[in-house]
Amino acid sequence: MSLLDLSPIQQRRLRNFRNNRRGYWSLWLFLILFGLSLCAELIANDKPLVVSYQDEIYFPVVETIPEETFGGFLPTEADYRDSFIAGEIQANGWMLWPPIRFSYDTINYDLDVPSPAPPSAENWLGTDDQGRDVAARVIYGFRISVLFGLTLTLASCVVGVTVGAIQGYYGGKVDLFGQRFIEVWSGLPMLYLLIILSAIVQPNFWWLLGIMLLFSWMGLVDVVRAEFLRARNFEYVKAARALGLDNRRIMFRHILPNAMVATLTFLPFILTGAITGLTSLDFLGFGLPSGSPSLGELIAQGKANLHAPWLGISAFVSLSIMLTLLVFVGEAVRDAFDPRKS
């Protein structure tokens, strides 16, 4: 779709977004970083990208190859960092490694100093207190944080917009009881509930997503509700109702597009809050399972190992860049939908 295919108001919004140079370039930089994190297995991995052995080509990143294939004795997957396997492959072919030869859970047993080890040519950002490569954990942690935030933001948007639309369109007792329920529900301490439930159920990605979704959807209800309360008595809504359109089509075809203008400006900030929430839970030990690539867990390690400043600095810089870019994008989106900007 070209710029000429857009409506005049959409062209104005796109121009406003581009005029905010800080937000425009922040979006591109964030997309580049997120795209690279989606290819984390090709950047940081303890398996070669390509192996040539006895004139045969193998791709260990996408297939499981037994050790017997490379002259070993076991039918299990080959350990390409093992000196015997590496020597056999080098003697009969070659290996193409990713830039970082460690995955997020790979322990470097060849360190010359105790863990956590400082940055070196092998471990660019050093290792954590278990000998795992910090650079690899930052890349994988960045990916899981953004994916968690995007999933939670999308689900919160669907639930919050639906609830706000129903309250605002029907009003009356539906709106009254809905607001009282939200007031009570928003007063529940989410952190305490997570602490209690984590003692019963082992937390994982989807479990945390479901728990945080129970509370995160309320941020959009007031915005959508106000738009529907304002628009339900407009002339075009009354005309659509007089023509016999059902309430569902009026709500989601005629009123919702106008309500989404205000909703879209909140999405980058909801994404930022979701990432911050996951990081906080991981820092406190109530987040993702132990061993998962987590920026919050890396911050906790930095706090526990003050003599290893590279741990805290790596996590701080990663989170700062991620959240700063998202805030700049949110400001640009807000400017794009601001009717006062021409």
C-alpha positions as a Python dict, from the first residue, in 0.01 Angstrom:
ca = {
    (1, 'M'): (0, 0, 0),
    (2, 'S'): (142, 337, -105),
    (3, 'L'): (98, 670, 67),
    (4, 'L'): (-155, 773, -199),
    (5, 'D'): (-382, 480, -108),
    (6, 'L'): (-429, 617, 243),
    (7, 'S'): (-705, 855, 341),
    (8, 'P'): (-612, 1219, 409),
    (9, 'I'): (-637, 1173, 785),
    (10, 'Q'): (-419, 859, 770),
    (11, 'Q'): (-163, 1046, 560),
    (12, 'R'): (-159, 1326, 819),
    (13, 'R'): (-104, 1076, 1100),
    (14, 'L'): (179, 907, 912),
    (15, 'R'): (344, 1244, 848),
    (16, 'N'): (313, 1337, 1214),
    (17, 'F'): (473, 1007, 1311),
    (18, 'R'): (761, 1056, 1069),
    (19, 'N'): (810, 1415, 1182),
    (20, 'N'): (891, 1285, 1528),
    (21, 'R'): (1236, 1177, 1421),
    (22, 'R'): (1328, 1039, 1759),
    (23, 'G'): (1028, 807, 1767),
    (24, 'Y'): (1054, 717, 1398),
    (25, 'W'): (1414, 601, 1419),
    (26, 'S'): (1352, 439, 1756),
    (27, 'L'): (1090, 220, 1592),
    (28, 'W'): (1332, 108, 1323),
    (29, 'L'): (1609, 43, 1575),
    (30, 'F'): (1373, -156, 1798),
    (31, 'L'): (1251, -363, 1502),
    (32, 'I'): (1612, -438, 1403),
    (33, 'L'): (1704, -547, 1755),
    (34, 'F'): (1388, -755, 1789),
    (35, 'G'): (1448, -914, 1448),
    (36, 'L'): (1801, -1008, 1549),
    (37, 'S'): (1675, -1158, 1875),
    (38, 'L'): (1428, -1373, 1680),
    (39, 'C'): (1734, -1522, 1509),
    (40, 'A'): (1909, -1579, 1842),
    (41, 'E'): (1986, -1943, 1756),
    (42, 'L'): (2189, -1821, 1459),
    (43, 'I'): (2380, -1565, 1668),
    (44, 'A'): (2444, -1745, 1999),
    (45, 'N'): (2443, -2124, 2004),
    (46, 'D'): (2654, -2413, 2129),
    (47, 'K'): (2590, -2595, 1800),
    (48, 'P'): (2753, -2511, 1466),
    (49, 'L'): (2537, -2362, 1195),
    (50, 'V'): (2677, -2596, 929),
    (51, 'V'): (2895, -2908, 959),
    (52, 'S'): (3073, -3073, 669),
    (53, 'Y'): (3186, -3428, 755),
    (54, 'Q'): (3314, -3679, 502),
    (55, 'D'): (3161, -3484, 213),
    (56, 'E'): (2820, -3473, 385),
    (57, 'I'): (2654, -3147, 492),
    (58, 'Y'): (2465, -3127, 824),
    (59, 'F'): (2271, -2847, 992),
    (60, 'P'): (2287, -2910, 1370),
    (61, 'V'): (2083, -2597, 1448),
    (62, 'V'): (1769, -2745, 1292),
    (63, 'E'): (1831, -3119, 1323),
    (64, 'T'): (1946, -3361, 1590),
    (65, 'I'): (2254, -3554, 1481),
    (66, 'P'): (2378, -3848, 1692),
    (67, 'E'): (2736, -3867, 1806),
    (68, 'E'): (2785, -4191, 1609),
    (69, 'T'): (2765, -3991, 1285),
    (70, 'F'): (3093, -3817, 1369),
    (71, 'G'): (3285, -4121, 1489),
    (72, 'G'): (3157, -4124, 1846),
    (73, 'F'): (3020, -4415, 2046),
    (74, 'L'): (2684, -4290, 2178),
    (75, 'P'): (2348, -4268, 1996),
    (76, 'T'): (2267, -3939, 2175),
    (77, 'E'): (2304, -3593, 2024),
    (78, 'A'): (2661, -3490, 1957),
    (79, 'D'): (2836, -3241, 2183),
    (80, 'Y'): (3018, -3021, 1933),
    (81, 'R'): (3223, -2854, 2207),
    (82, 'D'): (3369, -3190, 2309),
    (83, 'S'): (3733, -3210, 2206),
    (84, 'F'): (3701, -3560, 2056),
    (85, 'I'): (3396, -3475, 1839),
    (86, 'A'): (3546, -3141, 1736),
    (87, 'G'): (3873, -3312, 1643),
    (88, 'E'): (3697, -3577, 1434),
    (89, 'I'): (3500, -3316, 1243),
    (90, 'Q'): (3803, -3095, 1183),
    (91, 'A'): (4001, -3395, 1059),
    (92, 'N'): (3732, -3495, 811),
    (93, 'G'): (3563, -3165, 728),
    (94, 'W'): (3483, -2829, 884),
    (95, 'M'): (3234, -2646, 1109),
    (96, 'L'): (3077, -2301, 1073),
    (97, 'W'): (3004, -2158, 1417),
    (98, 'P'): (2776, -1863, 1507),
    (99, 'P'): (2946, -1546, 1636),
    (100, 'I'): (2882, -1651, 1999),
    (101, 'R'): (2957, -2018, 2063),
    (102, 'F'): (2728, -2044, 2365),
    (103, 'S'): (2355, -2080, 2412),
    (104, 'Y'): (2175, -1922, 2706),
    (105, 'D'): (2216, -2237, 2918),
    (106, 'T'): (2564, -2344, 2804),
    (107, 'I'): (2819, -2362, 3085),
    (108, 'N'): (3176, -2274, 2997),
    (109, 'Y'): (3390, -2535, 3173),
    (110, 'D'): (3714, -2400, 3027),
    (111, 'L'): (3731, -2076, 3227),
    (112, 'D'): (4070, -1973, 3362),
    (113, 'V'): (3915, -1788, 3658),
    (114, 'P'): (3625, -1871, 3891),
    (115, 'S'): (3273, -1772, 3788),
    (116, 'P'): (3153, -1508, 3737),
    (117, 'A'): (3435, -1448, 3488),
    (118, 'P'): (3503, -1100, 3343),
    (119, 'P'): (3454, -1019, 2974),
    (120, 'S'): (3701, -1181, 2737),
    (121, 'A'): (3744, -1265, 2370),
    (122, 'E'): (3548, -1588, 2426),
    (123, 'N'): (3277, -1446, 2653),
    (124, 'W'): (3214, -1093, 2526),
    (125, 'L'): (3016, -979, 2831),
    (126, 'G'): (3166, -1226, 3076),
    (127, 'T'): (2985, -1511, 3247),
    (128, 'D'): (2736, -1528, 3532),
    (129, 'D'): (2788, -1707, 3861),
    (130, 'Q'): (2713, -2043, 3697),
    (131, 'G'): (2956, -2001, 3408),
    (132, 'R'): (2692, -1917, 3146),
    (133, 'D'): (2766, -1661, 2876),
    (134, 'V'): (2607, -1325, 2961),
    (135, 'A'): (2587, -1205, 2599),
    (136, 'A'): (2387, -1512, 2498),
    (137, 'R'): (2153, -1472, 2796),
    (138, 'V'): (2098, -1105, 2713),
    (139, 'I'): (2000, -1187, 2353),
    (140, 'Y'): (1763, -1467, 2452),
    (141, 'G'): (1632, -1265, 2747),
    (142, 'F'): (1558, -969, 2521),
    (143, 'R'): (1357, -1194, 2291),
    (144, 'I'): (1149, -1358, 2561),
    (145, 'S'): (1081, -1022, 2729),
    (146, 'V'): (954, -862, 2408),
    (147, 'L'): (748, -1169, 2308),
    (148, 'F'): (593, -1181, 2655),
    (149, 'G'): (517, -810, 2644),
    (150, 'L'): (366, -824, 2293),
    (151, 'T'): (148, -1125, 2379),
    (152, 'L'): (27, -967, 2702),
    (153, 'T'): (-38, -633, 2530),
    (154, 'L'): (-241, -795, 2252),
    (155, 'A'): (-447, -1004, 2495),
    (156, 'S'): (-501, -707, 2726),
    (157, 'C'): (-613, -497, 2431),
    (158, 'V'): (-871, -755, 2323),
    (159, 'V'): (-1016, -799, 2674),
    (160, 'G'): (-998, -431, 2775),
    (161, 'V'): (-1151, -300, 2452),
    (162, 'T'): (-1433, -556, 2466),
    (163, 'V'): (-1520, -478, 2828),
    (164, 'G'): (-1496, -102, 2776),
    (165, 'A'): (-1711, -121, 2463),
    (166, 'I'): (-1984, -318, 2637),
    (167, 'Q'): (-1989, -83, 2936),
    (168, 'G'): (-1988, 234, 2731),
    (169, 'Y'): (-2241, 125, 2470),
    (170, 'Y'): (-2507, -18, 2700),
    (171, 'G'): (-2447, 213, 2998),
    (172, 'G'): (-2697, 201, 3283),
    (173, 'K'): (-2669, -93, 3519),
    (174, 'V'): (-2417, -269, 3293),
    (175, 'D'): (-2181, 26, 3327),
    (176, 'L'): (-2255, 72, 3698),
    (177, 'F'): (-2189, -287, 3799),
    (178, 'G'): (-1894, -309, 3562),
    (179, 'Q'): (-1725, -9, 3722),
    (180, 'R'): (-1783, -142, 4073),
    (181, 'F'): (-1630, -478, 3972),
    (182, 'I'): (-1324, -305, 3824),
    (183, 'E'): (-1278, -98, 4140),
    (184, 'V'): (-1279, -411, 4355),
    (185, 'W'): (-1066, -615, 4114),
    (186, 'S'): (-803, -343, 4073),
    (187, 'G'): (-762, -331, 4451),
    (188, 'L'): (-639, -690, 4470),
    (189, 'P'): (-263, -715, 4532),
    (190, 'M'): (-127, -887, 4220),
    (191, 'L'): (220, -943, 4363),
    (192, 'Y'): (88, -1118, 4674),
    (193, 'L'): (-134, -1341, 4460),
    (194, 'L'): (166, -1437, 4247),
    (195, 'I'): (371, -1518, 4556),
    (196, 'I'): (93, -1737, 4695),
    (197, 'L'): (27, -1915, 4366),
    (198, 'S'): (396, -1972, 4297),
    (199, 'A'): (409, -2183, 4613),
    (200, 'I'): (141, -2408, 4462),
    (201, 'V'): (216, -2408, 4087),
    (202, 'Q'): (555, -2395, 3914),
    (203, 'P'): (542, -2069, 3715),
    (204, 'N'): (610, -2071, 3342),
    (205, 'F'): (561, -1838, 3045),
    (206, 'W'): (188, -1906, 2993),
    (207, 'W'): (109, -1924, 3363),
    (208, 'L'): (260, -1580, 3421),
    (209, 'L'): (87, -1447, 3112),
    (210, 'G'): (-252, -1561, 3238),
    (211, 'I'): (-201, -1419, 3587),
    (212, 'M'): (-81, -1080, 3462),
    (213, 'L'): (-362, -1068, 3205),
    (214, 'L'): (-615, -1086, 3490),
    (215, 'F'): (-503, -737, 3595),
    (216, 'S'): (-345, -569, 3291),
    (217, 'W'): (-665, -539, 3081),
    (218, 'M'): (-814, -273, 3308),
    (219, 'G'): (-581, -3, 3176),
    (220, 'L'): (-776, 32, 2850),
    (221, 'V'): (-1131, 5, 2984),
    (222, 'D'): (-1171, 369, 3088),
    (223, 'V'): (-1046, 504, 2754),
    (224, 'V'): (-1270, 281, 2541),
    (225, 'R'): (-1567, 324, 2777),
    (226, 'A'): (-1544, 704, 2753),
    (227, 'E'): (-1535, 693, 2372),
    (228, 'F'): (-1838, 465, 2353),
    (229, 'L'): (-2033, 675, 2605),
    (230, 'R'): (-1964, 980, 2391),
    (231, 'A'): (-2035, 824, 2053),
    (232, 'R'): (-2341, 608, 2127),
    (233, 'N'): (-2577, 907, 2087),
    (234, 'F'): (-2418, 1046, 1770),
    (235, 'E'): (-2637, 1086, 1464),
    (236, 'Y'): (-2464, 818, 1258),
    (237, 'V'): (-2513, 565, 1539),
    (238, 'K'): (-2883, 652, 1566),
    (239, 'A'): (-2914, 624, 1188),
    (240, 'A'): (-2747, 281, 1188),
    (241, 'R'): (-2978, 167, 1467),
    (242, 'A'): (-3281, 297, 1274),
    (243, 'L'): (-3171, 101, 966),
    (244, 'G'): (-3191, -219, 1169),
    (245, 'L'): (-2825, -293, 1234),
    (246, 'D'): (-2768, -508, 1541),
    (247, 'N'): (-2576, -378, 1840),
    (248, 'R'): (-2267, -589, 1771),
    (249, 'R'): (-2219, -446, 1422),
    (250, 'I'): (-2280, -91, 1544),
    (251, 'M'): (-2029, -132, 1828),
    (252, 'F'): (-1743, -292, 1638),
    (253, 'R'): (-1792, -150, 1289),
    (254, 'H'): (-1904, 209, 1350),
    (255, 'I'): (-1791, 313, 1700),
    (256, 'L'): (-1483, 100, 1766),
    (257, 'P'): (-1264, 254, 1489),
    (258, 'N'): (-1302, 595, 1655),
    (259, 'A'): (-1232, 449, 1999),
    (260, 'M'): (-917, 273, 1875),
    (261, 'V'): (-754, 609, 1803),
    (262, 'A'): (-716, 675, 2176),
    (263, 'T'): (-640, 309, 2247),
    (264, 'L'): (-346, 282, 2008),
    (265, 'T'): (-161, 564, 2184),
    (266, 'F'): (-156, 356, 2504),
    (267, 'L'): (-24, 31, 2352),
    (268, 'P'): (353, 112, 2357),
    (269, 'F'): (325, 211, 2723),
    (270, 'I'): (130, -105, 2809),
    (271, 'L'): (407, -303, 2636),
    (272, 'T'): (665, -122, 2847),
    (273, 'G'): (471, -200, 3164),
    (274, 'A'): (442, -568, 3071),
    (275, 'I'): (818, -600, 3015),
    (276, 'T'): (890, -417, 3341),
    (277, 'G'): (646, -641, 3529),
    (278, 'L'): (807, -960, 3401),
    (279, 'T'): (1154, -826, 3485),
    (280, 'S'): (1041, -737, 3839),
    (281, 'L'): (896, -1083, 3899),
    (282, 'D'): (1211, -1251, 3769),
    (283, 'F'): (1422, -1029, 3993),
    (284, 'L'): (1217, -1133, 4297),
    (285, 'G'): (1232, -1501, 4200),
    (286, 'F'): (861, -1541, 4116),
    (287, 'G'): (890, -1520, 3740),
    (288, 'L'): (1008, -1764, 3475),
    (289, 'P'): (1144, -2106, 3577),
    (290, 'S'): (1500, -2126, 3706),
    (291, 'G'): (1753, -2130, 3424),
    (292, 'S'): (1537, -1939, 3178),
    (293, 'P'): (1706, -1649, 2997),
    (294, 'S'): (1581, -1355, 3197),
    (295, 'L'): (1698, -997, 3231),
    (296, 'G'): (1543, -979, 3577),
    (297, 'E'): (1739, -1283, 3691),
    (298, 'L'): (2055, -1122, 3552),
    (299, 'I'): (1985, -810, 3760),
    (300, 'A'): (1944, -1029, 4067),
    (301, 'Q'): (2281, -1190, 3995),
    (302, 'G'): (2437, -846, 3961),
    (303, 'K'): (2294, -751, 4301),
    (304, 'A'): (2431, -1070, 4458),
    (305, 'N'): (2773, -1034, 4292),
    (306, 'L'): (2878, -672, 4334),
    (307, 'H'): (3236, -771, 4256),
    (308, 'A'): (3119, -860, 3902),
    (309, 'P'): (2982, -527, 3771),
    (310, 'W'): (2946, -659, 3415),
    (311, 'L'): (2636, -852, 3523),
    (312, 'G'): (2438, -553, 3644),
    (313, 'I'): (2570, -325, 3370),
    (314, 'S'): (2471, -568, 3092),
    (315, 'A'): (2117, -607, 3226),
    (316, 'F'): (2080, -234, 3293),
    (317, 'V'): (2196, -130, 2946),
    (318, 'S'): (1972, -389, 2777),
    (319, 'L'): (1662, -284, 2969),
    (320, 'S'): (1741, 86, 2932),
    (321, 'I'): (1775, 62, 2554),
    (322, 'M'): (1461, -150, 2519),
    (323, 'L'): (1237, 66, 2737),
    (324, 'T'): (1375, 395, 2606),
    (325, 'L'): (1306, 296, 2246),
    (326, 'L'): (951, 189, 2335),
    (327, 'V'): (881, 515, 2520),
    (328, 'F'): (1007, 718, 2223),
    (329, 'V'): (786, 514, 1988),
    (330, 'G'): (490, 573, 2221),
    (331, 'E'): (550, 948, 2210),
    (332, 'A'): (561, 940, 1829),
    (333, 'V'): (234, 741, 1816),
    (334, 'R'): (74, 992, 2052),
    (335, 'D'): (182, 1277, 1824),
    (336, 'A'): (50, 1091, 1519),
    (337, 'F'): (-301, 1067, 1663),
    (338, 'D'): (-303, 1417, 1815),
    (339, 'P'): (-565, 1619, 1619),
    (340, 'R'): (-396, 1945, 1719),
    (341, 'K'): (-87, 1862, 1511),
    (342, 'S'): (-126, 1938, 1143),
}
